[in-house]
């Protein structure tokens, strides 16, 4: 059995055999079982706009870095206790805050620096996402498998608006995967593609089960 923590209600992890989803209504922070874990802790207070955005900054109402109600800490503790995998956006400030090594952008697993896990960078665009969506993984289990490393080629949707200094700048962005198309909504950005979900399930199942 796998516990899928901090997942979207009626999302990708619902109605799957062998997977028990914990959405907001079940408060994944309270999970204290022994099932292997897939964790998607919220990232708002760990990303580039952890302070809440320019408007709040101007009003002097900045959020607090890492103030997620203990979600990331509980997710990390569950993965370390039970085995499995945790995902967060690339450059998540939770990695240095919790002493996890920064993985290389080009891919490949490296020791996480805690004598327990492994970490890497993958692009969800390689696994069915509409955006490139570079993602960091933290994994606890036996030697992890090779994944699809590096930035994938193709036309990917932008996750935010972008201003260009010149036509050459815009062309360079398009060559690197940016697409002149409507940017993704917050729901589309947060969506876990089926292929990426299945990858995380496979990683979690590689961890030894305490049920055996």
Number of C-alpha atoms within 10 A of each C-alpha: 16 21 25 28 27 23 22 19 14 10 12 17 24 16 11 9 9 10 18 17 24 22 18 13 8 13 12 23 20 12 15 12 12 17 25 31 33 30 29 20 22 19 20 18 20 23 19 14 14 18 20 17 13 12 11 12 12 9 8 9 13 16 16 12 16 20 14 15 11 11 22 24 15 19 26 22 14 28 25 20 18 23 30 33 31 26 23 23 21 20 18 20 20 19 19 11 10 12 11 18 17 20 23 15 18 12 19 19 22 17 17 21 13 11 8 14 23 24 27 25 29 29 25 22 22 22 19 15 21 19 23 24 21 18 18 24 20 27 30 28 22 14 12 17 10 9 14 14 16 16 20 17 12 16 18 21 21 21 19 11 10 11 7 10 7 9 9 10 12 17 13 12 15 15 13 15 18 20 19 15 11 11 17 16 12 10 9 14 17 13 16 21 17 14 14 17 18 15 14 21 22 14 22 29 20 17 21 16 17 13 8 4
